[in-house]
């Protein structure tokens, strides 16, 4: 039995952590900087953020390695440091878990390449696959418990990332981001995403949604996945903390601890068994979510009207959409 299976059997619902980027910005990271470089330059700050999440009750820590692949690091002239940065990311999360005295999972975060695959874009599939494999192997060498592929927009990139992660032999969790009209930037619906993940040669141990346009849209995506989920499939919800707004020269998120607690309650009712926060989510938000997730009462699955009434309006869903010419965004503000 893997640690993920063991903890799910013990606790039924696990809480993942919050926004890495948000936490590092609060500690001095500047816009445009690479958060992953802090694994070497400001390791104590990264470890302190992990401790904040653990103290709030997180069962799963994602490593500070979202953009630690050769494509993203090339933007900072650090393409050759994938192995070093990933190993440091894993070590810092592990240090925080050991210091906490709690049983918690260290999950190796793997974000998208930031490129668009051929034939729509210029990135060759084999180059993306090699980048994912390099990152996955480095995180495994650093000592993670599982690999966590996140914020993916296309089925093709999902296939490459999950295959590369799965080849290491560790369990894999994967999430896609449904941020425009209930679809990914490449036009994939939640239902199609789950069916595609299930059809992979080695499906992820858990699958779901992260980031997006806020808690309402995220819960709606989980509800859509629930409709096609099979027995025993584990759904993952990791929503942004409300909507980003520009205030006094900085980006902040509109979600309060009360909103995120209600999101956690609805996400569990919609069928998610791993629930956390993404961009904007702090330890204070997680603490409120933990209190709700520790309650024994589970609500009936919500309908879309209930989601909107409690979490705010859902994003409009256009009749047709193609995201083929939209370049992926770097979720640095997470």
Steps between C-alpha positions, in 0.01 A plus 500: 500500500634845409506784751220669303280189523586457867409857595180496293393180676578659836353847446261455203555861384847653480583870496767617258693823551451855372662743258877469483544817293268698727694393807836585347380840377400571860857414596660733245492328161474757221277477193690342211740312726514122498355357825703182446831687534408568862562130571868594485498874572238520780450142623390605849216707352379205292516268799317757713215506245474122509482518881220757475297254294576208729410702810165574333435127463618413148541129431677556166783744424580583139866574439616840375576356156199594287716672237818299553511356149752583231259720303397722788845520653649603163313830544728566799817352341480203741416220255786287631380511863188282478648220711649734761185709545266199511716316752509811720122543468439142616747533786339819633151352502632185666679709765175674584308172528763338721514808721123501541487147639190436285432241233473700179571441134775677306368537145738599220329785312531494120337785309459534123793569270358841412520405132235396248548160342516433127313526268332801660822630656869447447588266789568142395335229707832323558655820636213550745515134602875525567448814708234334713713188542801705610293685760323188626823306542660792685208526742507126564873518565426778749269271697138592422220257585306554177498723192232766453439623144298824512349790304498307172285629213523241221438127486824455305712665768315308770589173328869594473530626858318208663695245295831658597402521866360146505818357348678576829285242680353750747127573529380792287228759566393731216281809472395721213394864513150589380521873475296619203133422464535181703772367267877507492679755284522230234125435508489181712195440721528341848314190383728450201806558717406229749416251227833572329692457824325169567594375152874555548719188509574581864220724630573743785416382851286812537379759251325832517521876457717782630537876461228626261276799557408447864323262738164496321643392166724245665215332689293498181788322323514235776125454478532442124774243557291326764236433234744283301723375783524128556491315834808574705627787286652771720416859406723797586388860556756780541330835435632851484409712801230704332570735210826698455471878526768767457522708814764761593749365249461136600280206412282365777222242501143568608437177692465517877558207738121470527463473121774239476346301784170493313685403182664207683163386629342515154801337332473205736125479437568507124722193536857622557713304747811716468424868557739794518553852378694650212588864424428737789449226760687556827530311824207700640277377218619142544432510872137591434477225239648248743233574758226430246664185362534360853124517550328161464202637306517472120243701303315359199656581161427865414335615180631795299248738656627412848860548392422846361295602802775408745821564304407759240420500129635231272703613198288533184511193279509588129336260256828440316859572583841410368801576711740378233668834450521601863839458659511354849553743783757449766317470836782685679255682724381174656 
